[in-house]
Amino acid sequence: MKKTTSFFIGGMLVGTLLSFVGFSLFLRGGSAENAVSVSRQKVLKLGHGLDTAHPVHQAMVFMKQRLEQLSGNTVTMDIYPGSVLGSEVQCIEQLQNGSLAMTKTSAAAMENFIPVMSVFGLPYVFRDTGHYWKVLNGAIGQKLLQEGEKKFLRGLCYYDAGSRNFYTKDKPVRVPDDLKGLKIRVQNSATAIEMVKAMGAAPTPIAWGELYSALAQGAVDGAENNLPSFMSNKHYEVCKHFTLDGHTLVPDMLLISTKIWNTLDPNVQDWVSQAAGESAVYQRELWEKQTAEALEKAKAEGVTVYEVDVAAFAAKVAPMLENAENPEVRSLLKQIRETP
């Protein structure tokens, strides 16, 4: 009798639990089948320091959507913008220990982990943007994406970060000598520091998220970056002089932790790679549009935009390319120059 009662009570409990699950799913408009598929969904966390209006973030959202489509909703991404998971360097370190799946970094920051990446920070390496993308999408660029694997960092794709240009608060920069004595914010990159020194300015590494206040408080006299970043981070409110010298073309890179990559099924790896590649194409389209819009908005906000003699700036820093100490960088420069 006791055994029969136990079975009866057990059945009631199971039935009640199933009813509760079913009712919960009904309230959410789901089904038991959907609940199982969601519970088995692979989630890849991605952290970065950009705001949600940035073309790179929008490309990541596109990648998330494509990854869900390609995988039949079995793989997705959780994206954390605005440095909520840490600075660029902190996110890279989280990839290295496997606690974060993906992040976006500037190739300039990567030289601290992979010295050969300093080639991107060298000024006036590429003849034009056509030459630049031919190198990145070709054998040279694809090989560089994998250079970080020895440090647990696998490159998935490049995002367009445009050309980097000087912008200043008070003194316009029309010729290289105008930079003399100015404190210019740079990325935490030895190559960027050397370049600004060669121009005659005082390089000052400051975290990107702290730059607006550093400019407003006079800790630095200016900075260097692309137009969309200049506008989206409202640096135009402080700096009213923007110089189109285009000293470097430094791409952003989407990285994935090899500690996580190596645990993924080959099919998942293929989906991630495909979604990343498609997001890169999408991002370049967004970037081109936003760069044109940023230029017009900058002018409308009272920023004076200067077109300058780029050759004069290139001549000032030419010794950096001629005297590159790293033999790997010298070899890479030769390969880039020989790319038609």
C-alpha positions as CSV (number, residue, x, y, z in Angstrom):
1,M,0.0,0.0,0.0
2,K,2.8,2.3,0.9
3,K,4.6,1.6,-2.4
4,T,1.4,2.4,-4.3
5,T,1.0,5.6,-2.4
6,S,4.6,6.6,-3.1
7,F,4.2,6.0,-6.9
8,F,1.0,8.0,-6.8
9,I,2.6,10.9,-5.0
10,G,5.7,10.8,-7.2
11,G,3.4,10.8,-10.3
12,M,1.6,13.9,-9.0
13,L,4.9,15.7,-8.4
14,V,6.2,15.0,-11.8
15,G,2.9,16.0,-13.4
16,T,2.8,19.2,-11.4
17,L,6.4,20.0,-12.5
18,L,5.7,19.3,-16.2
19,S,2.5,21.4,-15.9
20,F,4.5,24.3,-14.4
21,V,7.2,24.1,-17.1
22,G,4.5,24.0,-19.8
23,F,2.6,26.9,-18.3
24,S,5.9,28.9,-18.1
25,L,6.7,28.2,-21.7
26,F,3.1,29.2,-22.7
27,L,3.6,32.5,-21.0
28,R,6.8,33.1,-22.9
29,G,5.2,31.9,-26.1
30,G,7.6,29.0,-26.3
31,S,7.4,25.2,-26.4
32,A,9.1,22.3,-24.7
33,E,11.1,21.7,-27.9
34,N,12.3,25.3,-27.9
35,A,13.2,25.1,-24.2
36,V,15.5,22.1,-24.9
37,S,17.1,23.8,-27.9
38,V,17.8,27.0,-25.9
39,S,19.2,25.1,-23.1
40,R,21.7,23.5,-25.5
41,Q,22.5,26.7,-27.3
42,K,26.3,27.5,-27.4
43,V,26.9,31.1,-26.2
44,L,30.1,32.9,-27.1
45,K,30.8,36.0,-25.0
46,L,32.3,39.0,-26.8
47,G,33.5,42.1,-25.0
48,H,34.8,45.4,-26.5
49,G,35.3,49.0,-25.7
50,L,33.3,50.8,-28.4
51,D,29.8,52.3,-28.2
52,T,26.8,50.7,-29.7
53,A,26.6,53.3,-32.6
54,H,30.1,52.3,-33.8
55,P,30.2,50.4,-37.2
56,V,32.3,47.7,-35.6
57,H,29.7,47.0,-32.9
58,Q,27.0,47.0,-35.6
59,A,29.0,44.5,-37.5
60,M,29.2,42.3,-34.5
61,V,25.4,42.4,-34.1
62,F,25.2,41.4,-37.8
63,M,27.7,38.5,-37.0
64,K,25.5,37.3,-34.1
65,Q,22.5,37.2,-36.4
66,R,24.3,35.4,-39.1
67,L,25.8,32.9,-36.7
68,E,22.3,32.1,-35.4
69,Q,21.1,31.6,-38.9
70,L,24.0,29.5,-40.0
71,S,23.8,27.3,-36.9
72,G,20.0,26.9,-36.8
73,N,20.0,28.9,-33.6
74,T,22.3,26.4,-31.8
75,V,25.1,29.0,-31.5
76,T,24.8,32.6,-30.6
77,M,26.9,35.5,-29.1
78,D,26.4,37.7,-26.1
79,I,28.0,41.1,-26.9
80,Y,29.2,43.5,-24.1
81,P,30.1,46.9,-25.5
82,G,31.5,50.0,-23.8
83,S,34.3,48.3,-21.8
84,V,31.8,46.8,-19.4
85,L,34.1,43.6,-19.3
86,G,37.3,45.6,-19.1
87,S,39.7,47.6,-21.2
88,E,41.1,46.4,-24.5
89,V,44.1,44.9,-22.8
90,Q,42.0,43.3,-20.1
91,C,39.7,41.7,-22.6
92,I,42.7,40.3,-24.5
93,E,44.0,38.9,-21.2
94,Q,40.6,37.3,-20.6
95,L,40.9,35.6,-24.0
96,Q,44.3,34.3,-23.1
97,N,43.0,32.6,-19.9
98,G,39.8,31.4,-21.7
99,S,37.3,33.3,-19.5
100,L,36.1,35.4,-22.6
101,A,35.6,34.1,-26.1
102,M,36.0,37.1,-28.3
103,T,37.1,40.7,-28.4
104,K,38.0,43.5,-30.8
105,T,41.4,45.1,-30.6
106,S,43.4,47.5,-32.7
107,A,46.3,45.8,-34.5
108,A,48.5,48.5,-32.8
109,A,47.7,47.0,-29.4
110,M,48.5,43.5,-30.7
111,E,52.2,44.5,-31.2
112,N,52.6,44.2,-27.4
113,F,51.8,40.5,-27.8
114,I,53.1,39.9,-31.4
115,P,56.0,42.2,-32.3
116,V,55.6,41.8,-36.0
117,M,52.2,43.5,-35.8
118,S,54.1,46.7,-35.4
119,V,54.1,46.9,-39.1
120,F,50.6,48.3,-39.0
121,G,51.7,51.2,-36.8
122,L,54.4,52.3,-39.1
123,P,53.4,55.4,-41.0
124,Y,52.7,55.5,-44.7
125,V,53.3,51.8,-45.3
126,F,50.5,51.5,-47.8
127,R,50.2,53.3,-51.1
128,D,46.4,53.7,-50.8
129,T,43.4,52.0,-49.4
130,G,43.1,49.6,-52.4
131,H,46.7,48.4,-51.7
132,Y,45.9,48.2,-48.0
133,W,42.9,45.9,-48.5
134,K,44.7,43.8,-51.1
135,V,47.4,43.1,-48.5
136,L,44.9,42.4,-45.7
137,N,42.7,40.1,-47.7
138,G,45.7,38.3,-49.3
139,A,48.2,35.8,-48.0
140,I,50.1,38.4,-45.9
141,G,47.0,39.6,-44.0
142,Q,45.6,36.1,-43.5
143,K,49.0,34.8,-42.1
144,L,49.1,37.7,-39.7
145,L,45.7,36.8,-38.3
146,Q,47.1,33.5,-37.1
147,E,50.3,35.0,-35.6
148,G,48.7,35.4,-32.3
149,E,47.9,31.7,-31.8
150,K,51.1,31.2,-29.9
151,K,49.7,33.6,-27.3
152,F,46.2,32.0,-27.4
153,L,44.8,34.6,-29.7
154,R,43.3,33.6,-33.1
155,G,42.4,36.3,-35.5
156,L,39.0,35.9,-37.3
157,C,38.8,39.0,-39.5
158,Y,39.9,42.6,-40.0
159,Y,37.5,45.5,-39.5
160,D,38.1,48.9,-41.2
161,A,39.4,51.5,-38.9
162,G,40.1,54.0,-41.6
163,S,43.2,56.3,-41.6
164,R,44.5,57.9,-38.4
165,N,44.8,61.6,-38.4
166,F,45.9,64.3,-35.9
167,Y,43.4,66.5,-34.2
168,T,44.1,69.3,-31.7
169,K,42.4,71.7,-29.3
170,D,44.0,75.1,-29.9
171,K,46.8,75.0,-32.4
172,P,46.1,73.8,-36.0
173,V,48.5,71.3,-37.6
174,R,49.1,72.2,-41.2
175,V,52.8,71.0,-41.5
176,P,54.8,68.5,-39.4
177,D,56.6,71.3,-37.4
178,D,53.2,72.4,-36.0
179,L,53.3,69.3,-33.8
180,K,56.4,70.4,-32.0
181,G,55.9,70.7,-28.3
182,L,52.3,69.4,-28.4
183,K,51.2,66.5,-26.1
184,I,49.5,64.0,-28.3
185,R,47.5,61.1,-27.0
186,V,48.6,57.8,-28.6
187,Q,47.6,54.1,-28.2
188,N,49.8,52.0,-25.9
189,S,52.0,51.1,-28.8
190,A,55.8,51.5,-29.0
191,T,55.5,52.2,-32.8
192,A,52.9,54.9,-32.3
193,I,55.0,56.5,-29.6
194,E,58.1,56.5,-31.9
195,M,56.1,58.0,-34.8
196,V,54.7,60.9,-32.7
197,K,58.2,61.6,-31.4
198,A,59.6,61.6,-34.9
199,M,57.0,64.3,-35.7
200,G,58.3,66.4,-32.9
201,A,55.4,66.0,-30.5
202,A,55.3,64.4,-27.0
203,P,53.4,61.1,-27.2
204,T,51.2,60.4,-24.2
205,P,49.5,57.0,-23.9
206,I,46.0,57.3,-22.4
207,A,43.2,54.7,-22.4
208,W,40.6,55.5,-25.0
209,G,37.8,55.8,-22.5
210,E,39.7,58.4,-20.5
211,L,40.7,60.6,-23.5
212,Y,37.7,62.9,-23.5
213,S,38.3,64.1,-20.0
214,A,42.1,64.3,-20.6
215,L,41.4,66.6,-23.6
216,A,38.9,68.7,-21.7
217,Q,41.2,69.1,-18.7
218,G,44.3,69.9,-20.8
219,A,46.3,66.8,-19.9
220,V,46.9,66.5,-23.7
221,D,46.8,69.0,-26.5
222,G,45.3,66.6,-29.0
223,A,45.1,63.0,-30.3
224,E,45.1,61.0,-33.4
225,N,42.4,58.7,-34.8
226,N,39.9,58.3,-37.5
227,L,36.9,60.6,-38.2
228,P,34.0,58.3,-37.1
229,S,35.7,57.7,-33.7
230,F,36.5,61.4,-33.4
231,M,32.8,62.2,-33.9
232,S,31.1,59.3,-32.1
233,N,33.2,60.0,-28.9
234,K,32.4,63.7,-29.1
235,H,36.0,64.8,-29.2
236,Y,34.8,67.5,-31.6
237,E,33.3,69.3,-28.6
238,V,36.9,69.9,-27.4
239,C,39.1,69.7,-30.5
240,K,38.2,72.1,-33.3
241,H,41.1,71.3,-35.6
242,F,41.3,68.1,-37.7
243,T,44.2,67.4,-40.0
244,L,43.8,64.9,-42.9
245,D,47.4,63.6,-42.9
246,G,46.4,59.9,-42.9
247,H,49.6,58.8,-41.3
248,T,48.6,55.2,-40.6
249,L,46.1,52.6,-41.7
250,V,45.7,50.4,-38.6
251,P,42.9,47.8,-38.9
252,D,40.8,46.5,-36.0
253,M,41.0,42.8,-35.5
254,L,38.3,40.4,-34.2
255,L,40.0,37.8,-32.0
256,I,38.8,34.6,-30.4
257,S,40.5,32.7,-27.6
258,T,42.2,29.6,-28.9
259,K,41.4,27.9,-25.6
260,I,37.7,28.3,-26.6
261,W,38.2,27.9,-30.4
262,N,39.9,24.5,-29.9
263,T,36.9,23.2,-28.0
264,L,34.4,24.0,-30.7
265,D,33.1,21.4,-33.1
266,P,34.5,21.9,-36.7
267,N,31.1,22.8,-37.9
268,V,30.8,25.6,-35.3
269,Q,34.3,26.8,-36.2
270,D,33.2,27.1,-39.9
271,W,30.0,29.0,-38.9
272,V,32.0,31.4,-36.7
273,S,34.5,32.0,-39.5
274,Q,31.9,32.5,-42.1
275,A,29.8,34.9,-39.9
276,A,32.9,36.9,-39.0
277,G,34.0,37.2,-42.7
278,E,30.5,38.4,-43.7
279,S,30.5,40.9,-40.9
280,A,33.8,42.3,-42.1
281,V,32.3,43.0,-45.5
282,Y,29.2,44.6,-43.9
283,Q,31.3,46.7,-41.6
284,R,33.4,48.2,-44.5
285,E,30.2,49.4,-46.1
286,L,29.0,51.0,-42.9
287,W,32.5,52.5,-42.3
288,E,32.6,54.2,-45.7
289,K,29.2,55.7,-45.2
290,Q,29.9,56.9,-41.6
291,T,33.2,58.4,-42.6
292,A,31.5,60.6,-45.2
293,E,28.8,61.5,-42.7
294,A,31.4,62.2,-39.9
295,L,33.3,64.6,-42.2
296,E,30.2,66.7,-42.9
297,K,29.0,66.6,-39.3
298,A,32.5,67.7,-38.1
299,K,32.4,70.8,-40.3
300,A,28.8,71.5,-39.2
301,E,30.0,71.4,-35.5
302,G,32.6,74.1,-36.2
303,V,35.6,71.8,-36.7
304,T,38.1,73.1,-39.3
305,V,39.3,70.3,-41.5
306,Y,42.8,70.7,-43.1
307,E,44.0,69.0,-46.2
308,V,47.7,68.9,-46.1
309,D,50.8,67.9,-48.1
310,V,51.0,64.3,-47.0
311,A,54.5,63.9,-48.6
312,A,55.9,66.4,-46.0
313,F,54.6,64.3,-43.2
314,A,55.8,61.0,-44.8
315,A,59.3,62.5,-45.2
316,K,59.5,63.3,-41.5
317,V,59.0,59.7,-40.5
318,A,60.6,57.9,-43.4
319,P,63.6,56.8,-41.2
320,M,61.3,54.7,-39.2
321,L,60.6,52.4,-42.2
322,E,64.2,52.5,-43.4
323,N,65.7,51.6,-39.9
324,A,63.1,49.1,-38.7
325,E,65.1,46.9,-36.2
326,N,62.9,43.8,-36.2
327,P,64.1,41.6,-39.2
328,E,60.5,40.1,-39.4
329,V,59.1,43.6,-39.8
330,R,61.7,44.5,-42.5
331,S,60.8,41.3,-44.4
332,L,57.1,42.1,-44.1
333,L,57.6,45.6,-45.3
334,K,59.4,44.3,-48.4
335,Q,56.5,41.9,-49.1
336,I,54.0,44.6,-48.7
337,R,55.8,47.0,-51.0
338,E,56.1,44.2,-53.6
339,T,52.3,43.6,-53.5
340,P,50.9,45.1,-56.7
